[in-house]
Amino acid sequence: MPLKTREEYIESLRGLKQKVYLFGELIENPVDHPIIRPSLNSIAMTYKLAENPEYEEIMTTKSHLTGNKINRFCNIHQSTKDLINKVKMQRLCGQKTASCFQRCVGMDAFNAVYSTSFETDLAYKTDYHERFKKYMIYVQDNDLVVDGAMTDPKGDRSLAPSKQEDLDLYLRVVERRKDGVIVRGAKAHQTGMVNSHEILVMPTVSMGPDDKDFAISFSVPTDTEGIISIYGRQSCDTRKLEKDIDIDVGNFNFGGHETLTIFNDVFVPNERIFLNGEVEFAGMLVERFAGYHRQSYGGCKVGVGDVLIGASALAAEYNGVSKASHIKDKIIEMIHLNETLYSCGIACSSEGEKTKSGNYQIDLLLANVCKQNITRFPYEISRLAEDIAGGIMVTMPSEKDFRDPNIGPYIEKYLKGVGKVKTENRMRILRLIENMTLGSAAVGYRTESMHGAGSPQAQRIMIGRQSNLKEKKKLAMNIARIEE
Ligand SMILES: Cc1cc2nc3c(=O)[nH]c(=O)nc-3n(C[C@H](O)[C@H](O)[C@H](O)COP(=O)(O)OP(=O)(O)OC[C@H]3O[C@@H](n4cnc5c(N)ncnc54)[C@H](O)[C@@H]3O)c2cc1C
């Protein structure tokens, strides 16, 4: 039964015994927790859309391992068409949730580990790739959500893992046994961890010979003994705890989340280890995962951008300014920026190539250009949205005041825009824009755009490395008739 329904996914999480802390307390029931639930709903949307025949081609595909129909989030890309459909799927999910739907990180990790394990085996005669294929069949057959865990806390950024004062600042092997390894350390910023069945760990940087214990990739269930997660705070998160809250959260149904996930001497059995000490392949894994994830943002952020552009156009209409030429021009600028990001996502997919293992990888240069633009354009789109929304977006009274029989009528009267639009609807759109530019969804739309899949400088290094400047100099010399 490779495809789970939305409801089956939610029920499957109830069976997990993850240790999750929030506001200093161990959460008994993360599934129904008011702060966590919207993020779960976003992942649940990836199941719901896969059930819909209208989205069958985008949301599902055939497993190359079993021949079964699977959710595309569990796919090992078999063609450039697959890479393109991935981006389209992410745009769709962004449009339907207006937030981070969390399931991409695992998908990007699958594809990076798939090809890297193959090439590690070629060099070392190990059997990581066969293990990983078996693991992928398990993931696909059970339609699982897998947290992609790359980022270590990293301590002093100027020092290699093995040179840190506290060696646990990079996740590492602390004991090697016949049947597996014991790992200790942490992974920071873990998107969707609490809503995931499994966690797939990868190294976070290129490594040298002294870093053998840190060059480890493996997967374990998220409720494995020794794993604890501390839930990350987001802007305006406690609004979700307010009684009868609706308008003020901006996006009632959906959200995203990150955790600091700690591995307190966790046992990993051999069959779940996909890299173990082969330091020169750590860099390949990082580069490939980052490439896929930089492509991802050319889909998901674009879908969220679609919602923000729509909200801005509505805010303009509700204010009676939609026909003003500068407003029309600002909306066009937002669309132009958003579609430029999409073009980058599609371009790096179209130019993808087959790896030695047989799966398809994006064009790395174009994927890095995609992400570099992502570190900028959502900020500009947000700036234009705030311009169009007007200051009331951040000074508006609370929903409680709006519902109050004495105070409410003042808000009804003085927050009115154009005559035929209900004040409440104007408030709803302004809160949605607030949510996406300054509230909890801004984690995904803004700061994740900046740092997720690597901070801007990481892409510039890759752009420098991939762009073949020598060839460009040759072209110029040729035209200028220079002979050396
Ligand atoms: C919302 C969000 C979701 C995320 N989701 C995930 C996830 O699901 N899984 C996952 O594994 N990771 C995830 N990440 C982590 C993401 O990959 C990192 O944030 C990113 O790699 C940057 O690392 P950092 O946050 O530690 O920043 P830092 O490394 O502290 O970077 C801060 C600044 O310092 C600079 N810098 C860092 N090191 C050096 C150096 N050695 N020399 C010079 N300059 C340096 C950077 O360029 C940057 O300008 C997520 C991040 C965010 C914000």
The ligand as an ORCA input file, in Angstrom:
! r2SCAN-3c Opt
* xyz 0 1
  C      14.112     27.975      8.446
  C      15.291     27.074      8.259
  C      15.088     25.731      7.971
  C      16.162     24.858      7.846
  N      15.945     23.517      7.642
  C      16.978     22.651      7.696
  C      16.761     21.245      7.646
  O      15.630     20.777      7.519
  N      17.818     20.420      7.725
  C      19.073     20.879      7.874
  O      19.991     20.071      7.978
  N      19.322     22.207      7.944
  C      18.316     23.092      7.852
  N      18.556     24.452      7.911
  C      19.919     24.894      8.161
  C      20.608     25.679      7.057
  O      21.164     24.821      6.110
  C      21.656     26.553      7.768
  O      20.945     27.585      8.425
  C      22.705     27.114      6.833
  O      23.531     26.103      6.335
  C      23.558     28.173      7.549
  O      24.095     27.650      8.727
  P      23.900     28.435     10.096
  O      22.469     28.737     10.263
  O      24.592     27.658     11.142
  O      24.587     29.821      9.873
  P      26.103     30.202     10.107
  O      26.968     29.088      9.628
  O      26.292     30.653     11.497
  O      26.269     31.421      9.110
  C      26.101     32.776      9.492
  C      27.012     33.647      8.616
  O      28.378     33.274      8.836
  C      29.007     32.948      7.595
  N      29.939     31.839      7.833
  C      29.667     30.629      8.389
  N      30.768     29.864      8.436
  C      31.760     30.594      7.909
  C      33.155     30.350      7.696
  N      33.735     29.206      8.025
  N      33.876     31.348      7.123
  C      33.309     32.520      6.769
  N      31.998     32.796      6.956
  C      31.240     31.856      7.517
  C      27.869     32.553      6.654
  O      28.206     32.725      5.293
  C      26.756     33.472      7.116
  O      26.868     34.723      6.493
  C      17.485     25.356      7.988
  C      17.692     26.717      8.250
  C      16.616     27.566      8.383
  C      16.875     29.022      8.698
*
